[in-house]
Amino acid sequence: MQAYVDSDLDDVANSDDKCPNTPLSELVNKEGCSIKTLYHEYHFDVVYGFNYADTAPLVAKHLNIPSFSLRADMYYKNYYLQTYTAYFVYSDANGDIQNGFYDTFVGGGYQKYFFESLL
């Protein structure tokens, strides 16, 4: 195995790269030239999770409360919209089922890349 330098991280050695400085969002051919972009003006992410919350710091009785979370993100150019919510279910000391939503968030914003202006 030989070591080589690949400055633009496209998996083509600098000595063989006919298109140096290819962006990370590009698929390249064996010569290092772009054949397809992976960047689109918009995309979506959806993440589903299962978690445990430890109540020991909050109450005298130690409980591990399971919760389910759902997060959805939408991106369009430099704008984004995010939503997040979590739902818990557990049986308390009396055997009663406790459940409900917590930690719900909706937000949005504009992404400005500070370091691009320094290049």
JOQUI-V917262 format. One line per field, one symbol per residue. burial: I if it has 9 or more other ideal C-beta (glycine too) atoms within 8 Angstrom, else O. A space follows every 50 residues. Layout:
# JOQUI-V917262
burial: ???
This chain:
# JOQUI-V917262
burial: OOOOOIOIOIOIOIOOIOIOOIOOOIOIOOIIIIOOOOOOOOOOOOOOOO IOOOIOOOOOOOIOIIIIIIIIIIIOOOIIIIIIIIIIOIOOOOOOOIOO OOOOOOOOOOOOOOOOOOO
